[in-house]
Amino acid sequence: RLEKLNPDSPQTVLRYYLIANYTLSELETMTTELGIDWQMIGGDSKQTKVRNLLLYLYRRNRIEE
């Protein structure tokens, strides 16, 4: 449930939520709005892209965005 998600949610919960509720196109739009280059995220599947995006955000302490 979206209302139960927050930046302190386990990364796997956030990953499963994004995979289940967003298309690749929506994820690309989200990364662009965050000022992140979609191609830089890497990966050839939605699952890999989501994983890499979350890792990117966690490493830069940007998960709350």
N, C-alpha and C positions, 0 to 999 in steps of 0.2 A: 504494500500500500504506500502510495506516494507520501501521505501525511506522516508516515512513520520513518521516512528516510531523512537523514541529516548527515552533515559532514563526518560525524562520529560513527556512522553505520559501517560495519565491516566492508572492506573493499569487494568481497565476493557478492554481497547483497546489492551494492551499487552496480556491479558489473552485470548481474543477472537482470536487474531492473532495466538498465539501458538496452541490453540485448533484446529483451522481451517487448519493450515499448517504443523503440525508435528504429526507423529505417536507416540505411546507410546515408541516404540523402539528408535526413534530419540531423544525423550525427555530424556530417560534414558542415552543415549550416551552423550547428552549435559551436564547433571548433573555430570556424571563421569568426563568429561573433565574439569568441574569447580571444581572438587575435593569434590563433595557433594555425600554422600551416598544416592542412590536412595531409599532404603528401609526406610531411616530416614525421607524422605519427607512425607510419609504417604498418605493414600487415596486409594480407591479401584476403581476409575474411572479416565479417562484422565482428566476430568474437575477438579476433586478434586486434582489430582497430580499437575496440572498446577497452580491452586490457591495456594496450599501449597508451591510450588517452588517459586512463585513470593513473597509470604509473607516472606519466608526464606531470599530471596535476599534483599528485602526492609529492613527487620529488621537488616540486617548486612551491610547495605549500599554497597551492591555488585551488584546492578541492572545494572550498566554500563558495567559489564563484559558480 
